[in-house]
Amino acid sequence: MHNIQCDVAIIGGGPAGLAAAVSAKKQGAQKVLIIERDTALGGILQQCIHPGFGLTYYNEELTGPEYYGRFIKQAESLGIESLLDTMVLEVQPTGKIICVNSKYGITYVDAKSVVLAMGCRERTRANIQIPGTRPAGIYTAGAAQRLINRQNEMVGREIVILGSGDIGMIMARRLTLEGAHVVAVVEIMNYLAGLTRNRVQCLDDYDIPLLLSHTVTRIVGNERVEGVYVAQVDENKRPIGETEEFYPCDTLLLSVGLIPENELSRATDIEISAVTNGPVVNQFMQTSNPAVFACGNVVHVNDLVDNVTLESEIAGREAARYAMGSFPQVKRRISLETGNNVRYLCPHLLDIADMDEQITLYFRVLAPEHNVTITAKSGDAVLYKKKAVKVNPGEMEHVTFKTGEIPASSDCVRVDVTKEV
Ligand SMILES: Cc1cc2nc3c(=O)[nH]c(=O)nc-3n(C[C@H](O)[C@H](O)[C@H](O)COP(=O)(O)OP(=O)(O)OC[C@H]3O[C@@H](n4cnc5c(N)ncnc54)[C@H](O)[C@@H]3O)c2cc1C
């Protein structure tokens, strides 16, 4: 049995874990340890060789490996340690972590504070239950991305993609560049699930059709996919039988959503949000267990890694302050209310200390809308007000304000997205 002591232990060495580690070390934590199940740091960005990363954080356009490479360099120069090829099995409420690797076997890590940064995983065919046979040639978009970009394995030639999430659209372009024919991207909603910039750069630029309000109703094929049936859906997302059409193809890619990786968090007994499926956190990215912090896609699914970095820097900094005994004394709790057309807010609540803190609340809308006003209000005080030409569930929005502007008589901040009349 192997034992390790540290100040801050970070579970997951993707962009969230790396940014949290660098920030914790810069804040003054002596021993910061990243525990990662993969044999290398970088997380999912290891397979994201396309550009588009770092536009807001670095004001530069980088590929995934270039983006996380900068954090690995910083982590190395700051003396941050990492335990690779190591799977975390359990995080106990006391902060003790139980993990396993082939070198030491079962290993115990005793940390003064813990940062959860385990990312997310893709929804699969089983999650959405598409009827039909079970032939070869059905992949999640991320699995296909890994096979093509890291293992140099082509997944197919005639491709249908279900779901207009960012990974699906990026893979539509990738497969086209690799010589495949992408027959169509099929989306059940009547709006795009991912970023508009990905629609323009990955579908429109390559003449790849996007079928909104359509879905795959059946998969056909014995050994290998031979085709799929695609139908238009009604306003209740039920397929309209007479619109069903057969699309011959040898491969179906699924880009139908991401699920925060929270098996460890659930077993740790921290509060989980029913909407985001991630830990409930305050503005310090602190969970309902004061010694446990969380950041990145494990909290809520982000569309841009730049935002992941910003919130992970907060998690790392605050986990370090907790470990060093300098965490702020909380004076009052402010609840955050989702108003009109707001699906969730992250962080989920505010724990106000003495200082006048700058807060950024990230959120997604429930439905697309044009010409709206985004407001954050507390009692009679308007903390934030901005007009937006359009909002879309696929693109994360945010509001900012200072905690000092929340009236002493109010214990709630509400965010609304309202159509201008
Ligand atoms: C297939 C795919 C493609 C994506 N493409 C893009 C893109 O092009 N652009 C973009 O901005 N965003 C993209 N994203 C979103 C992307 O996930 C985030 O931008 C960013 O990678 C999130 O960082 P993270 O550190 O939270 O998660 P991740 O990058 O997923 O890192 C989590 C890390 O935790 C480790 N881990 C998990 N559980 C354990 C455990 N029990 N023990 C030890 N280690 C563990 C994992 O191995 C992984 O390395 C993509 C996501 C996926 C799934």
The ligand as a MOL file (V3000), in Angstrom:
LIG
                    3D

  0  0  0     0  0            999 V3000
M  V30 BEGIN CTAB
M  V30 COUNTS 53 58 0 0 0
M  V30 BEGIN ATOM
M  V30 1 C -15.0290 14.2880 -27.8180 0
M  V30 2 C -14.9860 15.7130 -27.3320 0
M  V30 3 C -14.5340 16.7250 -28.1910 0
M  V30 4 C -14.5160 18.0600 -27.7520 0
M  V30 5 N -14.1090 19.0190 -28.6060 0
M  V30 6 C -14.0220 20.3120 -28.1630 0
M  V30 7 C -13.5560 21.3490 -28.9920 0
M  V30 8 O -13.2530 21.1190 -30.1530 0
M  V30 9 N -13.4590 22.6200 -28.5070 0
M  V30 10 C -13.7780 22.9080 -27.1870 0
M  V30 11 O -13.6140 24.0660 -26.7450 0
M  V30 12 N -14.2760 21.9370 -26.4010 0
M  V30 13 C -14.3930 20.6610 -26.8470 0
M  V30 14 N -14.8920 19.6970 -26.0510 0
M  V30 15 C -15.3310 20.1010 -24.7510 0
M  V30 16 C -14.1580 19.8200 -23.8550 0
M  V30 17 O -14.5090 18.7000 -23.0910 0
M  V30 18 C -13.7690 20.9600 -22.9860 0
M  V30 19 O -13.4910 22.1050 -23.7540 0
M  V30 20 C -12.5530 20.6580 -22.1020 0
M  V30 21 O -11.7880 19.5910 -22.5980 0
M  V30 22 C -13.0670 20.3280 -20.7500 0
M  V30 23 O -11.9540 20.1660 -19.9120 0
M  V30 24 P -12.0400 19.2250 -18.6680 0
M  V30 25 O -10.6780 19.2330 -18.0660 0
M  V30 26 O -13.2060 19.6120 -17.8350 0
M  V30 27 O -12.3760 17.7650 -19.2340 0
M  V30 28 P -11.5040 16.7130 -20.0260 0
M  V30 29 O -10.7070 17.3460 -21.0980 0
M  V30 30 O -12.4610 15.6450 -20.4410 0
M  V30 31 O -10.5070 16.1360 -18.9140 0
M  V30 32 C -10.9500 15.3130 -17.8520 0
M  V30 33 C -9.7960 14.4080 -17.4380 0
M  V30 34 O -10.1610 13.7110 -16.2490 0
M  V30 35 C -9.6630 12.3740 -16.3440 0
M  V30 36 N -10.4410 11.5120 -15.4330 0
M  V30 37 C -11.7860 11.2960 -15.4450 0
M  V30 38 N -12.1440 10.4430 -14.4570 0
M  V30 39 C -11.0060 10.1160 -13.8000 0
M  V30 40 C -10.7250 9.2750 -12.6930 0
M  V30 41 N -11.6930 8.6010 -12.0450 0
M  V30 42 N -9.4330 9.1450 -12.2790 0
M  V30 43 C -8.4360 9.8300 -12.9090 0
M  V30 44 N -8.6480 10.6550 -13.9810 0
M  V30 45 C -9.9130 10.7990 -14.4110 0
M  V30 46 C -9.8540 12.0310 -17.8210 0
M  V30 47 O -9.0260 10.9540 -18.2120 0
M  V30 48 C -9.4760 13.3430 -18.4890 0
M  V30 49 O -8.1130 13.4220 -18.8260 0
M  V30 50 C -14.9440 18.3810 -26.4530 0
M  V30 51 C -15.4020 17.3490 -25.6100 0
M  V30 52 C -15.4400 16.0280 -26.0390 0
M  V30 53 C -15.9740 14.9560 -25.1070 0
M  V30 END ATOM
M  V30 BEGIN BOND
M  V30 1 1 1 2
M  V30 2 1 2 3
M  V30 3 2 2 52
M  V30 4 2 3 4
M  V30 5 1 4 5
M  V30 6 1 4 50
M  V30 7 2 5 6
M  V30 8 1 6 7
M  V30 9 1 6 13
M  V30 10 2 7 8
M  V30 11 1 7 9
M  V30 12 1 9 10
M  V30 13 2 10 11
M  V30 14 1 10 12
M  V30 15 2 12 13
M  V30 16 1 13 14
M  V30 17 1 14 15
M  V30 18 1 14 50
M  V30 19 1 15 16
M  V30 20 1 16 17
M  V30 21 1 16 18
M  V30 22 1 18 19
M  V30 23 1 18 20
M  V30 24 1 20 21
M  V30 25 1 20 22
M  V30 26 1 22 23
M  V30 27 1 23 24
M  V30 28 2 24 25
M  V30 29 1 24 26
M  V30 30 1 24 27
M  V30 31 1 27 28
M  V30 32 2 28 29
M  V30 33 1 28 30
M  V30 34 1 28 31
M  V30 35 1 31 32
M  V30 36 1 32 33
M  V30 37 1 33 34
M  V30 38 1 33 48
M  V30 39 1 34 35
M  V30 40 1 35 36
M  V30 41 1 35 46
M  V30 42 1 36 37
M  V30 43 1 36 45
M  V30 44 2 37 38
M  V30 45 1 38 39
M  V30 46 1 39 40
M  V30 47 2 39 45
M  V30 48 1 40 41
M  V30 49 2 40 42
M  V30 50 1 42 43
M  V30 51 2 43 44
M  V30 52 1 44 45
M  V30 53 1 46 47
M  V30 54 1 46 48
M  V30 55 1 48 49
M  V30 56 2 50 51
M  V30 57 1 51 52
M  V30 58 1 52 53
M  V30 END BOND
M  V30 END CTAB
M  END
